[in-house]
Amino acid sequence: MDWKVVLEKDEDGYFTVTVPSLPGCISQGKTRKKALKNVKEAIELHVRSLAEDGIPLKGQIETAKVAVKL
């Protein structure tokens, strides 16, 4: 299963990764590659925990582009 993630580089140079369709699922890494590896493990653990608790996965979120004039 594929998951959409959001990567943000913080002021210290680390990448923080969140999973919008899994509230509370977050990870980080020093590099983009490490952050994505870490969030993969976080997703697996998060989904396993939901299943063990009998909590169904909610529907996937939809993404769209939004143009904003500045």
mmCIF file as Biopython writes it, N, C-alpha, C and O atoms, coordinates in Angstrom:
data_model
#
loop_
_atom_site.group_PDB
_atom_site.id
_atom_site.type_symbol
_atom_site.label_atom_id
_atom_site.label_alt_id
_atom_site.label_comp_id
_atom_site.label_asym_id
_atom_site.label_entity_id
_atom_site.label_seq_id
_atom_site.pdbx_PDB_ins_code
_atom_site.Cartn_x
_atom_site.Cartn_y
_atom_site.Cartn_z
_atom_site.occupancy
_atom_site.B_iso_or_equiv
_atom_site.auth_seq_id
_atom_site.auth_asym_id
_atom_site.pdbx_PDB_model_num
ATOM 1   N N  . MET A ? 1  ? 0.836   -1.164 0.000  1.0 0.0 1  A 1 
ATOM 2   C CA . MET A ? 1  ? 0.000   0.000  0.000  1.0 0.0 1  A 1 
ATOM 3   C C  . MET A ? 1  ? 0.894   1.244  0.000  1.0 0.0 1  A 1 
ATOM 4   O O  . MET A ? 1  ? 1.873   1.313  0.743  1.0 0.0 1  A 1 
ATOM 5   N N  . ASP A ? 2  ? 0.555   2.206  -0.825 1.0 0.0 2  A 1 
ATOM 6   C CA . ASP A ? 2  ? 1.302   3.459  -0.884 1.0 0.0 2  A 1 
ATOM 7   C C  . ASP A ? 2  ? 0.653   4.502  0.014  1.0 0.0 2  A 1 
ATOM 8   O O  . ASP A ? 2  ? -0.570  4.554  0.138  1.0 0.0 2  A 1 
ATOM 9   N N  . TRP A ? 3  ? 1.470   5.321  0.631  1.0 0.0 3  A 1 
ATOM 10  C CA . TRP A ? 3  ? 0.997   6.382  1.511  1.0 0.0 3  A 1 
ATOM 11  C C  . TRP A ? 3  ? 1.607   7.704  1.065  1.0 0.0 3  A 1 
ATOM 12  O O  . TRP A ? 3  ? 2.789   7.766  0.727  1.0 0.0 3  A 1 
ATOM 13  N N  . LYS A ? 4  ? 0.810   8.746  1.063  1.0 0.0 4  A 1 
ATOM 14  C CA . LYS A ? 4  ? 1.328   10.083 0.778  1.0 0.0 4  A 1 
ATOM 15  C C  . LYS A ? 4  ? 1.925   10.624 2.070  1.0 0.0 4  A 1 
ATOM 16  O O  . LYS A ? 4  ? 1.320   10.539 3.139  1.0 0.0 4  A 1 
ATOM 17  N N  . VAL A ? 5  ? 3.133   11.188 1.947  1.0 0.0 5  A 1 
ATOM 18  C CA . VAL A ? 5  ? 3.801   11.768 3.095  1.0 0.0 5  A 1 
ATOM 19  C C  . VAL A ? 5  ? 4.199   13.201 2.776  1.0 0.0 5  A 1 
ATOM 20  O O  . VAL A ? 5  ? 4.300   13.584 1.611  1.0 0.0 5  A 1 
ATOM 21  N N  . VAL A ? 6  ? 4.422   13.980 3.813  1.0 0.0 6  A 1 
ATOM 22  C CA . VAL A ? 6  ? 4.858   15.361 3.665  1.0 0.0 6  A 1 
ATOM 23  C C  . VAL A ? 6  ? 6.224   15.494 4.328  1.0 0.0 6  A 1 
ATOM 24  O O  . VAL A ? 6  ? 6.382   15.210 5.515  1.0 0.0 6  A 1 
ATOM 25  N N  . LEU A ? 7  ? 7.206   15.928 3.547  1.0 0.0 7  A 1 
ATOM 26  C CA . LEU A ? 7  ? 8.556   16.138 4.068  1.0 0.0 7  A 1 
ATOM 27  C C  . LEU A ? 7  ? 8.799   17.625 4.251  1.0 0.0 7  A 1 
ATOM 28  O O  . LEU A ? 7  ? 8.495   18.430 3.370  1.0 0.0 7  A 1 
ATOM 29  N N  . GLU A ? 8  ? 9.345   17.978 5.394  1.0 0.0 8  A 1 
ATOM 30  C CA . GLU A ? 8  ? 9.695   19.368 5.670  1.0 0.0 8  A 1 
ATOM 31  C C  . GLU A ? 8  ? 11.099  19.401 6.258  1.0 0.0 8  A 1 
ATOM 32  O O  . GLU A ? 8  ? 11.416  18.643 7.176  1.0 0.0 8  A 1 
ATOM 33  N N  . LYS A ? 9  ? 11.934  20.282 5.725  1.0 0.0 9  A 1 
ATOM 34  C CA . LYS A ? 9  ? 13.283  20.428 6.260  1.0 0.0 9  A 1 
ATOM 35  C C  . LYS A ? 9  ? 13.242  21.512 7.334  1.0 0.0 9  A 1 
ATOM 36  O O  . LYS A ? 9  ? 12.801  22.632 7.078  1.0 0.0 9  A 1 
ATOM 37  N N  . ASP A ? 10 ? 13.710  21.169 8.548  1.0 0.0 10 A 1 
ATOM 38  C CA . ASP A ? 10 ? 13.643  22.145 9.630  1.0 0.0 10 A 1 
ATOM 39  C C  . ASP A ? 10 ? 14.893  23.020 9.663  1.0 0.0 10 A 1 
ATOM 40  O O  . ASP A ? 10 ? 15.811  22.850 8.861  1.0 0.0 10 A 1 
ATOM 41  N N  . GLU A ? 11 ? 14.906  23.949 10.599 1.0 0.0 11 A 1 
ATOM 42  C CA . GLU A ? 11 ? 16.006  24.915 10.669 1.0 0.0 11 A 1 
ATOM 43  C C  . GLU A ? 11 ? 17.347  24.282 11.027 1.0 0.0 11 A 1 
ATOM 44  O O  . GLU A ? 11 ? 18.394  24.889 10.803 1.0 0.0 11 A 1 
ATOM 45  N N  . ASP A ? 12 ? 17.328  23.074 11.579 1.0 0.0 12 A 1 
ATOM 46  C CA . ASP A ? 12 ? 18.560  22.360 11.914 1.0 0.0 12 A 1 
ATOM 47  C C  . ASP A ? 12 ? 19.031  21.451 10.789 1.0 0.0 12 A 1 
ATOM 48  O O  . ASP A ? 12 ? 20.063  20.790 10.906 1.0 0.0 12 A 1 
ATOM 49  N N  . GLY A ? 13 ? 18.262  21.421 9.688  1.0 0.0 13 A 1 
ATOM 50  C CA . GLY A ? 13 ? 18.657  20.608 8.538  1.0 0.0 13 A 1 
ATOM 51  C C  . GLY A ? 13 ? 18.074  19.209 8.526  1.0 0.0 13 A 1 
ATOM 52  O O  . GLY A ? 13 ? 18.317  18.453 7.586  1.0 0.0 13 A 1 
ATOM 53  N N  . TYR A ? 14 ? 17.309  18.843 9.552  1.0 0.0 14 A 1 
ATOM 54  C CA . TYR A ? 14 ? 16.679  17.524 9.590  1.0 0.0 14 A 1 
ATOM 55  C C  . TYR A ? 14 ? 15.382  17.542 8.784  1.0 0.0 14 A 1 
ATOM 56  O O  . TYR A ? 14 ? 14.743  18.583 8.636  1.0 0.0 14 A 1 
ATOM 57  N N  . PHE A ? 15 ? 15.009  16.384 8.269  1.0 0.0 15 A 1 
ATOM 58  C CA . PHE A ? 15 ? 13.745  16.241 7.552  1.0 0.0 15 A 1 
ATOM 59  C C  . PHE A ? 15 ? 12.717  15.629 8.481  1.0 0.0 15 A 1 
ATOM 60  O O  . PHE A ? 15 ? 12.948  14.563 9.052  1.0 0.0 15 A 1 
ATOM 61  N N  . THR A ? 16 ? 11.585  16.295 8.637  1.0 0.0 16 A 1 
ATOM 62  C CA . THR A ? 16 ? 10.459  15.780 9.403  1.0 0.0 16 A 1 
ATOM 63  C C  . THR A ? 16 ? 9.441   15.268 8.396  1.0 0.0 16 A 1 
ATOM 64  O O  . THR A ? 16 ? 9.149   15.935 7.404  1.0 0.0 16 A 1 
ATOM 65  N N  . VAL A ? 17 ? 8.904   14.087 8.654  1.0 0.0 17 A 1 
ATOM 66  C CA . VAL A ? 17 ? 7.949   13.473 7.739  1.0 0.0 17 A 1 
ATOM 67  C C  . VAL A ? 17 ? 6.664   13.161 8.492  1.0 0.0 17 A 1 
ATOM 68  O O  . VAL A ? 17 ? 6.688   12.525 9.546  1.0 0.0 17 A 1 
ATOM 69  N N  . THR A ? 18 ? 5.538   13.616 7.940  1.0 0.0 18 A 1 
ATOM 70  C CA . THR A ? 18 ? 4.236   13.299 8.513  1.0 0.0 18 A 1 
ATOM 71  C C  . THR A ? 18 ? 3.416   12.539 7.481  1.0 0.0 18 A 1 
ATOM 72  O O  . THR A ? 18 ? 3.671   12.617 6.279  1.0 0.0 18 A 1 
ATOM 73  N N  . VAL A ? 19 ? 2.430   11.805 7.972  1.0 0.0 19 A 1 
ATOM 74  C CA . VAL A ? 19 ? 1.541   11.019 7.115  1.0 0.0 19 A 1 
ATOM 75  C C  . VAL A ? 19 ? 0.128   11.558 7.348  1.0 0.0 19 A 1 
ATOM 76  O O  . VAL A ? 19 ? -0.520  11.190 8.328  1.0 0.0 19 A 1 
ATOM 77  N N  . PRO A ? 20 ? -0.356  12.432 6.449  1.0 0.0 20 A 1 
ATOM 78  C CA . PRO A ? 20 ? -1.654  13.075 6.682  1.0 0.0 20 A 1 
ATOM 79  C C  . PRO A ? 20 ? -2.816  12.119 6.932  1.0 0.0 20 A 1 
ATOM 80  O O  . PRO A ? 20 ? -3.717  12.444 7.705  1.0 0.0 20 A 1 
ATOM 81  N N  . SER A ? 21 ? -2.817  10.963 6.304  1.0 0.0 21 A 1 
ATOM 82  C CA . SER A ? 21 ? -3.937  10.040 6.483  1.0 0.0 21 A 1 
ATOM 83  C C  . SER A ? 21 ? -3.791  9.161  7.727  1.0 0.0 21 A 1 
ATOM 84  O O  . SER A ? 21 ? -4.667  8.350  8.028  1.0 0.0 21 A 1 
ATOM 85  N N  . LEU A ? 22 ? -2.682  9.328  8.444  1.0 0.0 22 A 1 
ATOM 86  C CA . LEU A ? 22 ? -2.470  8.601  9.706  1.0 0.0 22 A 1 
ATOM 87  C C  . LEU A ? 22 ? -2.087  9.620  10.785 1.0 0.0 22 A 1 
ATOM 88  O O  . LEU A ? 22 ? -0.908  9.758  11.110 1.0 0.0 22 A 1 
ATOM 89  N N  . PRO A ? 23 ? -3.067  10.328 11.338 1.0 0.0 23 A 1 
ATOM 90  C CA . PRO A ? 23 ? -2.759  11.339 12.347 1.0 0.0 23 A 1 
ATOM 91  C C  . PRO A ? 23 ? -1.887  10.781 13.466 1.0 0.0 23 A 1 
ATOM 92  O O  . PRO A ? 23 ? -2.160  9.711  14.011 1.0 0.0 23 A 1 
ATOM 93  N N  . GLY A ? 24 ? -0.842  11.519 13.796 1.0 0.0 24 A 1 
ATOM 94  C CA . GLY A ? 24 ? 0.068   11.093 14.847 1.0 0.0 24 A 1 
ATOM 95  C C  . GLY A ? 24 ? 1.252   10.291 14.346 1.0 0.0 24 A 1 
ATOM 96  O O  . GLY A ? 24 ? 2.177   10.017 15.110 1.0 0.0 24 A 1 
ATOM 97  N N  . CYS A ? 25 ? 1.242   9.911  13.078 1.0 0.0 25 A 1 
ATOM 98  C CA . CYS A ? 25 ? 2.347   9.144  12.501 1.0 0.0 25 A 1 
ATOM 99  C C  . CYS A ? 25 ? 3.361   10.148 11.954 1.0 0.0 25 A 1 
ATOM 100 O O  . CYS A ? 25 ? 3.104   10.827 10.960 1.0 0.0 25 A 1 
ATOM 101 N N  . ILE A ? 26 ? 4.511   10.230 12.614 1.0 0.0 26 A 1 
ATOM 102 C CA . ILE A ? 26 ? 5.540   11.209 12.272 1.0 0.0 26 A 1 
ATOM 103 C C  . ILE A ? 26 ? 6.914   10.591 12.494 1.0 0.0 26 A 1 
ATOM 104 O O  . ILE A ? 26 ? 7.087   9.740  13.367 1.0 0.0 26 A 1 
ATOM 105 N N  . SER A ? 27 ? 7.877   11.020 11.709 1.0 0.0 27 A 1 
ATOM 106 C CA . SER A ? 27 ? 9.239   10.547 11.877 1.0 0.0 27 A 1 
ATOM 107 C C  . SER A ? 27 ? 10.180  11.630 11.369 1.0 0.0 27 A 1 
ATOM 108 O O  . SER A ? 27 ? 9.736   12.681 10.908 1.0 0.0 27 A 1 
ATOM 109 N N  . GLN A ? 28 ? 11.483  11.370 11.455 1.0 0.0 28 A 1 
ATOM 110 C CA . GLN A ? 28 ? 12.454  12.332 10.953 1.0 0.0 28 A 1 
ATOM 111 C C  . GLN A ? 28 ? 13.743  11.627 10.597 1.0 0.0 28 A 1 
ATOM 112 O O  . GLN A ? 28 ? 13.932  10.448 10.899 1.0 0.0 28 A 1 
ATOM 113 N N  . GLY A ? 29 ? 14.621  12.363 9.956  1.0 0.0 29 A 1 
ATOM 114 C CA . GLY A ? 29 ? 15.928  11.833 9.611  1.0 0.0 29 A 1 
ATOM 115 C C  . GLY A ? 29 ? 16.854  12.962 9.204  1.0 0.0 29 A 1 
ATOM 116 O O  . GLY A ? 29 ? 16.407  14.036 8.799  1.0 0.0 29 A 1 
ATOM 117 N N  . LYS A ? 30 ? 18.150  12.709 9.316  1.0 0.0 30 A 1 
ATOM 118 C CA . LYS A ? 30 ? 19.149  13.715 8.961  1.0 0.0 30 A 1 
ATOM 119 C C  . LYS A ? 30 ? 19.149  13.990 7.459  1.0 0.0 30 A 1 
ATOM 120 O O  . LYS A ? 30 ? 19.397  15.116 7.027  1.0 0.0 30 A 1 
ATOM 121 N N  . THR A ? 31 ? 18.872  12.964 6.674  1.0 0.0 31 A 1 
ATOM 122 C CA . THR A ? 31 ? 18.803  13.108 5.219  1.0 0.0 31 A 1 
ATOM 123 C C  . THR A ? 31 ? 17.392  12.741 4.760  1.0 0.0 31 A 1 
ATOM 124 O O  . THR A ? 31 ? 16.625  12.115 5.492  1.0 0.0 31 A 1 
ATOM 125 N N  . ARG A ? 32 ? 17.069  13.145 3.527  1.0 0.0 32 A 1 
ATOM 126 C CA . ARG A ? 32 ? 15.765  12.803 2.949  1.0 0.0 32 A 1 
ATOM 127 C C  . ARG A ? 32 ? 15.603  11.279 2.889  1.0 0.0 32 A 1 
ATOM 128 O O  . ARG A ? 32 ? 14.551  10.742 3.235  1.0 0.0 32 A 1 
ATOM 129 N N  . LYS A ? 33 ? 16.657  10.600 2.447  1.0 0.0 33 A 1 
ATOM 130 C CA . LYS A ? 33 ? 16.621  9.138  2.318  1.0 0.0 33 A 1 
ATOM 131 C C  . LYS A ? 33 ? 16.379  8.467  3.678  1.0 0.0 33 A 1 
ATOM 132 O O  . LYS A ? 33 ? 15.569  7.546  3.786  1.0 0.0 33 A 1 
ATOM 133 N N  . LYS A ? 34 ? 17.087  8.936  4.711  1.0 0.0 34 A 1 
ATOM 134 C CA . LYS A ? 34 ? 16.929  8.355  6.045  1.0 0.0 34 A 1 
ATOM 135 C C  . LYS A ? 34 ? 15.540  8.655  6.611  1.0 0.0 34 A 1 
ATOM 136 O O  . LYS A ? 34 ? 14.933  7.805  7.262  1.0 0.0 34 A 1 
ATOM 137 N N  . ALA A ? 35 ? 15.042  9.868  6.361  1.0 0.0 35 A 1 
ATOM 138 C CA . ALA A ? 35 ? 13.711  10.230 6.849  1.0 0.0 35 A 1 
ATOM 139 C C  . ALA A ? 35 ? 12.644  9.347  6.222  1.0 0.0 35 A 1 
ATOM 140 O O  . ALA A ? 35 ? 11.723  8.906  6.909  1.0 0.0 35 A 1 
ATOM 141 N N  . LEU A ? 36 ? 12.761  9.082  4.911  1.0 0.0 36 A 1 
ATOM 142 C CA . LEU A ? 36 ? 11.785  8.224  4.244  1.0 0.0 36 A 1 
ATOM 143 C C  . LEU A ? 36 ? 11.885  6.781  4.738  1.0 0.0 36 A 1 
ATOM 144 O O  . LEU A ? 36 ? 10.868  6.100  4.872  1.0 0.0 36 A 1 
ATOM 145 N N  . LYS A ? 37 ? 13.093  6.318  5.006  1.0 0.0 37 A 1 
ATOM 146 C CA . LYS A ? 37 ? 13.272  4.968  5.562  1.0 0.0 37 A 1 
ATOM 147 C C  . LYS A ? 37 ? 12.623  4.892  6.948  1.0 0.0 37 A 1 
ATOM 148 O O  . LYS A ? 37 ? 11.941  3.920  7.274  1.0 0.0 37 A 1 
ATOM 149 N N  . ASN A ? 38 ? 12.846  5.926  7.752  1.0 0.0 38 A 1 
ATOM 150 C CA . ASN A ? 38 ? 12.291  5.935  9.111  1.0 0.0 38 A 1 
ATOM 151 C C  . ASN A ? 38 ? 10.771  6.012  9.112  1.0 0.0 38 A 1 
ATOM 152 O O  . ASN A ? 38 ? 10.119  5.358  9.926  1.0 0.0 38 A 1 
ATOM 153 N N  . VAL A ? 39 ? 10.197  6.807  8.202  1.0 0.0 39 A 1 
ATOM 154 C CA . VAL A ? 39 ? 8.739   6.920  8.185  1.0 0.0 39 A 1 
ATOM 155 C C  . VAL A ? 39 ? 8.100   5.626  7.683  1.0 0.0 39 A 1 
ATOM 156 O O  . VAL A ? 39 ? 6.977   5.304  8.070  1.0 0.0 39 A 1 
ATOM 157 N N  . LYS A ? 40 ? 8.789   4.896  6.844  1.0 0.0 40 A 1 
ATOM 158 C CA . LYS A ? 40 ? 8.257   3.603  6.401  1.0 0.0 40 A 1 
ATOM 159 C C  . LYS A ? 40 ? 8.062   2.687  7.612  1.0 0.0 40 A 1 
ATOM 160 O O  . LYS A ? 40 ? 7.029   2.031  7.747  1.0 0.0 40 A 1 
ATOM 161 N N  . GLU A ? 41 ? 9.055   2.652  8.479  1.0 0.0 41 A 1 
ATOM 162 C CA . GLU A ? 41 ? 8.945   1.839  9.694  1.0 0.0 41 A 1 
ATOM 163 C C  . GLU A ? 41 ? 7.840   2.383  10.605 1.0 0.0 41 A 1 
ATOM 164 O O  . GLU A ? 41 ? 7.085   1.613  11.199 1.0 0.0 41 A 1 
ATOM 165 N N  . ALA A ? 42 ? 7.750   3.711  10.711 1.0 0.0 42 A 1 
ATOM 166 C CA . ALA A ? 42 ? 6.710   4.316  11.551 1.0 0.0 42 A 1 
ATOM 167 C C  . ALA A ? 42 ? 5.312   3.962  11.045 1.0 0.0 42 A 1 
ATOM 168 O O  . ALA A ? 42 ? 4.416   3.682  11.842 1.0 0.0 42 A 1 
ATOM 169 N N  . ILE A ? 43 ? 5.126   3.974  9.732  1.0 0.0 43 A 1 
ATOM 170 C CA . ILE A ? 43 ? 3.830   3.619  9.137  1.0 0.0 43 A 1 
ATOM 171 C C  . ILE A ? 43 ? 3.492   2.166  9.459  1.0 0.0 43 A 1 
ATOM 172 O O  . ILE A ? 43 ? 2.376   1.860  9.878  1.0 0.0 43 A 1 
ATOM 173 N N  . GLU A ? 44 ? 4.460   1.277  9.261  1.0 0.0 44 A 1 
ATOM 174 C CA . GLU A ? 44 ? 4.224   -0.147 9.528  1.0 0.0 44 A 1 
ATOM 175 C C  . GLU A ? 44 ? 3.804   -0.362 10.984 1.0 0.0 44 A 1 
ATOM 176 O O  . GLU A ? 44 ? 2.864   -1.107 11.258 1.0 0.0 44 A 1 
ATOM 177 N N  . LEU A ? 45 ? 4.495   0.285  11.907 1.0 0.0 45 A 1 
ATOM 178 C CA . LEU A ? 45 ? 4.168   0.134  13.329 1.0 0.0 45 A 1 
ATOM 179 C C  . LEU A ? 45 ? 2.815   0.765  13.660 1.0 0.0 45 A 1 
ATOM 180 O O  . LEU A ? 45 ? 2.043   0.209  14.442 1.0 0.0 45 A 1 
ATOM 181 N N  . HIS A ? 46 ? 2.533   1.909  13.074 1.0 0.0 46 A 1 
ATOM 182 C CA . HIS A ? 46 ? 1.271   2.604  13.318 1.0 0.0 46 A 1 
ATOM 183 C C  . HIS A ? 46 ? 0.091   1.754  12.844 1.0 0.0 46 A 1 
ATOM 184 O O  . HIS A ? 46 ? -0.883  1.571  13.573 1.0 0.0 46 A 1 
ATOM 185 N N  . VAL A ? 47 ? 0.188   1.240  11.622 1.0 0.0 47 A 1 
ATOM 186 C CA . VAL A ? 47 ? -0.899  0.439  11.053 1.0 0.0 47 A 1 
ATOM 187 C C  . VAL A ? 47 ? -1.072  -0.863 11.845 1.0 0.0 47 A 1 
ATOM 188 O O  . VAL A ? 47 ? -2.197  -1.296 12.092 1.0 0.0 47 A 1 
ATOM 189 N N  . ARG A ? 48 ? 0.034   -1.478 12.237 1.0 0.0 48 A 1 
ATOM 190 C CA . ARG A ? 48 ? -0.037  -2.707 13.041 1.0 0.0 48 A 1 
ATOM 191 C C  . ARG A ? 48 ? -0.719  -2.431 14.378 1.0 0.0 48 A 1 
ATOM 192 O O  . ARG A ? 48 ? -1.536  -3.229 14.838 1.0 0.0 48 A 1 
ATOM 193 N N  . SER A ? 49 ? -0.390  -1.317 14.992 1.0 0.0 49 A 1 
ATOM 194 C CA . SER A ? 49 ? -0.996  -0.946 16.270 1.0 0.0 49 A 1 
ATOM 195 C C  . SER A ? 49 ? -2.500  -0.717 16.127 1.0 0.0 49 A 1 
ATOM 196 O O  . SER A ? 49 ? -3.281  -1.155 16.972 1.0 0.0 49 A 1 
ATOM 197 N N  . LEU A ? 50 ? -2.905  -0.028 15.053 1.0 0.0 50 A 1 
ATOM 198 C CA . LEU A ? 50 ? -4.338  0.179  14.801 1.0 0.0 50 A 1 
ATOM 199 C C  . LEU A ? 50 ? -5.056  -1.166 14.654 1.0 0.0 50 A 1 
ATOM 200 O O  . LEU A ? 50 ? -6.129  -1.372 15.222 1.0 0.0 50 A 1 
ATOM 201 N N  . ALA A ? 51 ? -4.455  -2.070 13.890 1.0 0.0 51 A 1 
ATOM 202 C CA . ALA A ? 51 ? -5.062  -3.382 13.665 1.0 0.0 51 A 1 
ATOM 203 C C  . ALA A ? 51 ? -5.193  -4.164 14.974 1.0 0.0 51 A 1 
ATOM 204 O O  . ALA A ? 51 ? -6.222  -4.792 15.225 1.0 0.0 51 A 1 
ATOM 205 N N  . GLU A ? 52 ? -4.152  -4.125 15.801 1.0 0.0 52 A 1 
ATOM 206 C CA . GLU A ? 52 ? -4.187  -4.833 17.083 1.0 0.0 52 A 1 
ATOM 207 C C  . GLU A ? 52 ? -5.273  -4.282 18.009 1.0 0.0 52 A 1 
ATOM 208 O O  . GLU A ? 52 ? -5.849  -5.012 18.816 1.0 0.0 52 A 1 
ATOM 209 N N  . ASP A ? 53 ? -5.539  -2.991 17.877 1.0 0.0 53 A 1 
ATOM 210 C CA . ASP A ? 53 ? -6.569  -2.353 18.694 1.0 0.0 53 A 1 
ATOM 211 C C  . ASP A ? 53 ? -7.952  -2.418 18.055 1.0 0.0 53 A 1 
ATOM 212 O O  . ASP A ? 53 ? -8.921  -1.906 18.615 1.0 0.0 53 A 1 
ATOM 213 N N  . GLY A ? 54 ? -8.047  -3.046 16.887 1.0 0.0 54 A 1 
ATOM 214 C CA . GLY A ? 54 ? -9.332  -3.179 16.200 1.0 0.0 54 A 1 
ATOM 215 C C  . GLY A ? 54 ? -9.845  -1.884 15.597 1.0 0.0 54 A 1 
ATOM 216 O O  . GLY A ? 54 ? -11.046 -1.737 15.370 1.0 0.0 54 A 1 
ATOM 217 N N  . ILE A ? 55 ? -8.948  -0.948 15.338 1.0 0.0 55 A 1 
ATOM 218 C CA . ILE A ? 55 ? -9.341  0.340  14.764 1.0 0.0 55 A 1 
ATOM 219 C C  . ILE A ? 55 ? -9.154  0.274  13.245 1.0 0.0 55 A 1 
ATOM 220 O O  . ILE A ? 55 ? -8.044  0.044  12.767 1.0 0.0 55 A 1 
ATOM 221 N N  . PRO A ? 56 ? -10.231 0.472  12.492 1.0 0.0 56 A 1 
ATOM 222 C CA . PRO A ? 56 ? -10.107 0.390  11.031 1.0 0.0 56 A 1 
ATOM 223 C C  . PRO A ? 56 ? -9.357  1.600  10.468 1.0 0.0 56 A 1 
ATOM 224 O O  . PRO A ? 56 ? -9.384  2.694  11.032 1.0 0.0 56 A 1 
ATOM 225 N N  . LEU A ? 57 ? -8.694  1.368  9.347  1.0 0.0 57 A 1 
ATOM 226 C CA . LEU A ? 57 ? -8.037  2.472  8.652  1.0 0.0 57 A 1 
ATOM 227 C C  . LEU A ? 57 ? -9.098  3.355  8.027  1.0 0.0 57 A 1 
ATOM 228 O O  . LEU A ? 57 ? -10.081 2.865  7.470  1.0 0.0 57 A 1 
ATOM 229 N N  . LYS A ? 58 ? -8.896  4.648  8.122  1.0 0.0 58 A 1 
ATOM 230 C CA . LYS A ? 58 ? -9.821  5.581  7.500  1.0 0.0 58 A 1 
ATOM 231 C C  . LYS A ? 58 ? -9.446  5.726  6.035  1.0 0.0 58 A 1 
ATOM 232 O O  . LYS A ? 58 ? -8.346  5.351  5.627  1.0 0.0 58 A 1 
ATOM 233 N N  . GLY A ? 59 ? -10.364 6.273  5.244  1.0 0.0 59 A 1 
ATOM 234 C CA . GLY A ? 59 ? -10.114 6.462  3.818  1.0 0.0 59 A 1 
ATOM 235 C C  . GLY A ? 59 ? -8.904  7.331  3.554  1.0 0.0 59 A 1 
ATOM 236 O O  . GLY A ? 59 ? -8.540  8.182  4.366  1.0 0.0 59 A 1 
ATOM 237 N N  . GLN A ? 60 ? -8.293  7.109  2.420  1.0 0.0 60 A 1 
ATOM 238 C CA . GLN A ? 60 ? -7.144  7.898  2.009  1.0 0.0 60 A 1 
ATOM 239 C C  . GLN A ? 60 ? -7.562  9.335  1.754  1.0 0.0 60 A 1 
ATOM 240 O O  . GLN A ? 60 ? -8.696  9.601  1.358  1.0 0.0 60 A 1 
ATOM 241 N N  . ILE A ? 61 ? -6.653  10.244 1.980  1.0 0.0 61 A 1 
ATOM 242 C CA . ILE A ? 61 ? -6.950  11.641 1.713  1.0 0.0 61 A 1 
ATOM 243 C C  . ILE A ? 61 ? -6.734  11.947 0.236  1.0 0.0 61 A 1 
ATOM 244 O O  . ILE A ? 61 ? -6.040  11.213 -0.468 1.0 0.0 61 A 1 
ATOM 245 N N  . GLU A ? 62 ? -7.319  13.006 -0.209 1.0 0.0 62 A 1 
ATOM 246 C CA . GLU A ? 62 ? -7.150  13.438 -1.593 1.0 0.0 62 A 1 
ATOM 247 C C  . GLU A ? 62 ? -6.264  14.671 -1.606 1.0 0.0 62 A 1 
ATOM 248 O O  . GLU A ? 62 ? -6.385  15.538 -0.740 1.0 0.0 62 A 1 
ATOM 249 N N  . THR A ? 63 ? -5.377  14.752 -2.581 1.0 0.0 63 A 1 
ATOM 250 C CA . THR A ? 63 ? -4.525  15.932 -2.700 1.0 0.0 63 A 1 
ATOM 251 C C  . THR A ? 63 ? -4.897  16.695 -3.952 1.0 0.0 63 A 1 
ATOM 252 O O  . THR A ? 63 ? -5.383  16.121 -4.927 1.0 0.0 63 A 1 
ATOM 253 N N  . ALA A ? 64 ? -4.665  17.993 -3.915 1.0 0.0 64 A 1 
ATOM 254 C CA . ALA A ? 64 ? -4.959  18.846 -5.060 1.0 0.0 64 A 1 
ATOM 255 C C  . ALA A ? 64 ? -3.998  20.024 -5.040 1.0 0.0 64 A 1 
ATOM 256 O O  . ALA A ? 64 ? -3.503  20.409 -3.981 1.0 0.0 64 A 1 
ATOM 257 N N  . LYS A ? 65 ? -3.735  20.593 -6.204 1.0 0.0 65 A 1 
ATOM 258 C CA . LYS A ? 65 ? -2.907  21.781 -6.288 1.0 0.0 65 A 1 
ATOM 259 C C  . LYS A ? 65 ? -3.791  23.003 -6.107 1.0 0.0 65 A 1 
ATOM 260 O O  . LYS A ? 65 ? -4.919  23.051 -6.596 1.0 0.0 65 A 1 
ATOM 261 N N  . VAL A ? 66 ? -3.265  23.980 -5.404 1.0 0.0 66 A 1 
ATOM 262 C CA . VAL A ? 66 ? -3.996  25.227 -5.188 1.0 0.0 66 A 1 
ATOM 263 C C  . VAL A ? 66 ? -3.054  26.367 -5.538 1.0 0.0 66 A 1 
ATOM 264 O O  . VAL A ? 66 ? -1.962  26.460 -4.977 1.0 0.0 66 A 1 
ATOM 265 N N  . ALA A ? 67 ? -3.459  27.232 -6.453 1.0 0.0 67 A 1 
ATOM 266 C CA . ALA A ? 67 ? -2.648  28.380 -6.845 1.0 0.0 67 A 1 
ATOM 267 C C  . ALA A ? 67 ? -3.025  29.576 -5.984 1.0 0.0 67 A 1 
ATOM 268 O O  . ALA A ? 67 ? -4.203  29.868 -5.782 1.0 0.0 67 A 1 
ATOM 269 N N  . VAL A ? 68 ? -2.009  30.256 -5.485 1.0 0.0 68 A 1 
ATOM 270 C CA . VAL A ? 68 ? -2.233  31.434 -4.648 1.0 0.0 68 A 1 
ATOM 271 C C  . VAL A ? 68 ? -1.375  32.574 -5.204 1.0 0.0 68 A 1 
ATOM 272 O O  . VAL A ? 68 ? -0.170  32.417 -5.400 1.0 0.0 68 A 1 
ATOM 273 N N  . LYS A ? 69 ? -2.001  33.705 -5.452 1.0 0.0 69 A 1 
ATOM 274 C CA . LYS A ? 69 ? -1.258  34.884 -5.912 1.0 0.0 69 A 1 
ATOM 275 C C  . LYS A ? 69 ? -0.739  35.627 -4.698 1.0 0.0 69 A 1 
ATOM 276 O O  . LYS A ? 69 ? -1.480  35.880 -3.748 1.0 0.0 69 A 1 
ATOM 277 N N  . LEU A ? 70 ? 0.535   35.973 -4.734 1.0 0.0 70 A 1 
ATOM 278 C CA . LEU A ? 70 ? 1.132   36.726 -3.623 1.0 0.0 70 A 1 
ATOM 279 C C  . LEU A ? 70 ? 1.459   38.126 -4.072 1.0 0.0 70 A 1 
ATOM 280 O O  . LEU A ? 70 ? 1.970   38.924 -3.285 1.0 0.0 70 A 1 
#
